[in-house]
Amino acid sequence: MYAQTLPFSKHIIHNPPTKRQIPAFPPNSQLGFSNSAKRVSVSGISSRKSAHLAMIVCGGSQDKQEVVDDGYYMRRCVELAKKAIGCTSPNPMVGCVIVNDGKIVGQGFHPKAGQPHAEVFALRDAGDLAENGTAYVSLEPCNHYGRTPPCTEALIKAKVKNVVIGMVDPNPIVASTGVKKLQESGIKVTIGVEEDMCKRLNEAYIHYMLSRTPYLTLRYSITLDGYLLNELSEEAMECGGYYSKLLQEYDAIVLSSTGLVDKSSFPISNEPGANQPLKIVLKKDSASKLSIISEGDIVQEGTSLSEILEHCKNRGMCSVLVDLRGDDVDFEGVIKEGLELNLFQKVVVEVLPFFGGGGERRVLKGMDVKAKVKKMTSFASGKSVILEGYF
């Protein structure tokens, strides 16, 4: 294998090489580390994607050509970060890759709050090979002392030459101070590589930092002809199913007591090693008062979604999922308030593959508030189609 470093040219424009796919990571990686026993070797890489692309030529022939740029390594950072889904809150998920002389020499991710950050694990993995290398990190390195020392100091001490950052940290105690510290130390910094992907990775964390309220998602199921349902598809709860993954991602879930038979019927994530969300149960009594019960303890009475969010915030939670199953009466005030006050950030809808049949169409009264949804996407999950959008 050998490599040529080429500027953008007509050869690349008219004959675009195929993109290199990000390798899968082993499920049994050590805490905070990716398995680096098998290094990925990519020679002749320019660390500035705006200036050059690297042409990888295999077997002495140009028949198979691949392009690797800063975006490739940043996407790898995001894949590393996802190893800690559901484990880092209230911290963000972060991945880091160290590259030197066209080779990945170190990689790591932040495993949980209180543990070292991604940069520290990646630098430990790289050792002396980090010197004069380029550090790729999905979120701006911290520049303050918290439960761990500043990552900027670790990068400076390791004598890296360049740092490529996916997005600036919205946390007020970071907010570009990490970038400034690195630049003042003579390190060249690039910001905004695969920024949208990095923001999507930590959308709940970003919302919490900017608003100081938990990120709120509404989920429900419908038939093909628009009937609301109290059920999920069989595949949804299986490991890898969309609902199982949702439960892993969110800090708390709001449920109706009428949708539960007993505690054994609480939904759980079946993802390996998943942290289960806090269960908040809405329950109407004979006097039509709504009690909010959290993990068996009555927290308060009332119909305020804002109170639920405040309760979660006080427990250090960044994200809440409202699961619309059970008695409509329990949810009516909660949904209406959420839509009228713009408390919801996201909606997830499972469209099951059958028609609801005859009879009166079930429509939740709280959902008569008109709200525009944007950035709609869809994907298949088993036999269902999942719609996702943002308010």
Disulfide bonds with the S-S distance in Angstrom:
none
